[in-house]
C-alpha cells in the first residue's frame, strides 16, 4: 500500500506541476478534457444507477462550465462572448436537468457540444501559434 500511496502522490504532484506551468490555452483545453471526463464518468454511473457518483461528476462538470462563463470578457469578446455565454448557460442547464431527471440523453447532448468546442479551440490555438511563429508582417496578405 505504501508504494501505491507514493505513486498516487507523485501523480498528483506531476498534475499540479503540469497545471502550474501550463499556458492559458493549455489550461482551457485541460478544462474541456476534465469536463468531458467527468461527464463520461457521470454517464456510466447513471447507467449503473450509481446516482451519488453521477451527481458528484455532473456537479464537477457544471463547475467547469460555470468557470467558462465567468472567464468570458464581454467588453473584449462582444457578440461572440455573449453567444458563448448563452451556450455555456444552456449546457449548464442541461446538466442540471440530467441530474434531476437522471437522463443520459442530456449528458450526451452536452458531451457533443463540449467535444465540438474543444476541437474548435484547439484549431484556433494552432492557428494563433502558427501566426506567432511566422511573424506579424504587416505586408503579408490576411485571411478572413
N, C-alpha and C positions, 0 to 999 in steps of 0.2 A: 504494500500500500504506500510506503514511503516513496518508492520510485514513481508511482503513479501521481502522487501529490507533487513531486518535483517536476515531472513533465507538465502537469497542469499549470504550475506556477511559471515555468519557462514559456509556455504557450501564451499565457496571459501577459507576461512581460513583453514578448515579441509583438503581440497585438497592440499593446499600449505604445510601444516604440513606433510601430507602423503608423498609428494614428497621429502621434505627436510630430512625425516628420513628413506627413503627407501634405500635399498641396490642397488648396480648397477644392480643386476639380476632383482630385483623388478621393477626398472625403465625401463629396457629393455622390460619386459612384459607389463608395462603400456603404453609404446610407441607403441607396437604392437596393444594393445587394442584400443588406440587412433586412430591409422591409420585405423583399421577395422571400428571403429565407424564413422569416417569421411567419409569413402567410402560408408558405408550404407546410410548415410545422402545424400551424393552426388548422389548415385544411385536413391534414392527416389525422390530427386529434379529433376534429369534428366528425370525420368518417368513422372513427373508432369510439365515438360517443364519450371521449375524454374532454368534457366541457370545461373543466378548470384549466387544462393545458391549452385548449383552444382559446379561451378567454385571455389568458396571460399573453399569448403570442399575437392575438389580434390587437390587444392594447399596445404592445410594443410597436407594431406596425403603425397604429394610429398616431403614436407619439412621433414617429419619424415623419409622417405626413404633416403633422402639426408643425414640426420643425421646418419643413419645406415652406409651409405657409408663412411662418414667422420670418424666414430669411429673405423673402421677396422684398425688393426695394421698389415700391410703386413710383417713386419720384424719378427713378432712372429707367425702370422697365416699362412704364406706361401701360399701354393696352395689353402687350404681351404678358407682363407681370400680372395684370388683373385677370387675364384668361387663365393663366397657370394657377392663380389663387383659387379661382372658381372651380377649376378641375380638381385641385387638391381637396377643396372643401367637399366636393361631391364624392371623391374617393373615401374621404374620412367618414362621411355619412353612410356610404355603402358598407364600410367595415363595422360601423355601429349596428347597422341593420343585420349584417351577417351574424354578429354576436347575439343580438336579441332573438332573431328568428332561427338561428342555427342553420343557416343557408349557405351551402358550399358555392352555389352559383354566384353569389355576391363576391365571394373571395376570388373566384376565377375571373370575374369582370375586372376587379382591381388589379389582379396579377397581370392581366393583359395590358392594362394601361401602364403599370409600372415598368414592365419589360420594354414597352414601346418608348416610354420616356427615357429610360436608362440608355437605350440604344441611340436615341436622338442626342442626348447629352454627350455620349461617348463620341459620336460623329462630330458634334460641334467642338468638342475639346481637341480632337485630332486635327480639324481644320484650323483652329486657332494656333495650335502648336506649329503646324506647317507654315502658317503665315508669319509667325515669330521667327522661325528659322530661316525663311527666305528673305527676311528683312522687310522694312516698310518703305520700299522705293516708291516715291510719290508719282513717278512717271510710269510705273507699271499699270497695265490695264486692270480695272477692278471688275469683279464678277458680282452679279446680283444675287 
